[in-house]
Amino acid sequence: QVQLAESGGGLVQAGDSLTLSCAASGRTFRNYAMGWFRQAPGKEREFVARIKWSGGSPYYADSVKGRFTASRDNAKNTVYLQMNSLKPEDAAVYYCAAGPLLTIRTNPNEYDYWGQGTQVTVSS
């Protein structure tokens, strides 16, 4: 009942900025909070940010706090992840996901729907 599609990844240099988009569709997508995750080769999938369609403030992992900003455009059914001051360690496949609405969750196993991912490469 929820379909997600990320876009906007690419190759950037360290210190540059990039904005990712996630388009949501399906009958029930507004019943979920939206999470951003990333996964680098050989690493576990890592929580990045969470945002709701209405109410509250976005929540961020410590590793990206102050550099990344999650936002939304409800008219377009789209959430965004603005990434500033990118570092080589930020390189990963970035995913958006739909998960628990009432409580903040950072474990990817607690999210129900996932997009296909978009590759972010950061060169030094």
JOSULQUI-V719987 format. One line per field, one symbol per residue. psi: psi as a letter, one per 40 degrees, with the letter a starting at -180 (. if undefined). burial: I if it has 24 or more other C-alpha atoms within 12 Angstrom, else O. Layout:
BEGIN
psi=???
burial=???
END
This chain:
BEGIN
psi=ehhihiieiahiiheiiihiihhiiidedeeiihihiihiheiihhhdiiiidiiiiihiiddehedihiiigddefhiihhhifiideehihhiiihahddihhehdeeidiiaeihhhhhi.
burial=OIIIIIIIIOIIOOOIIIIIIIIIIOOOIIOIIIIIIIIIOOOOIIIIIIIIIOOOOIIIIOOIOOIIIIIIOOOOIIIIIIIIIIIOOIIIIIIIIIIIIOOIIIIIOOIIIIIOIIIIIIOO
END
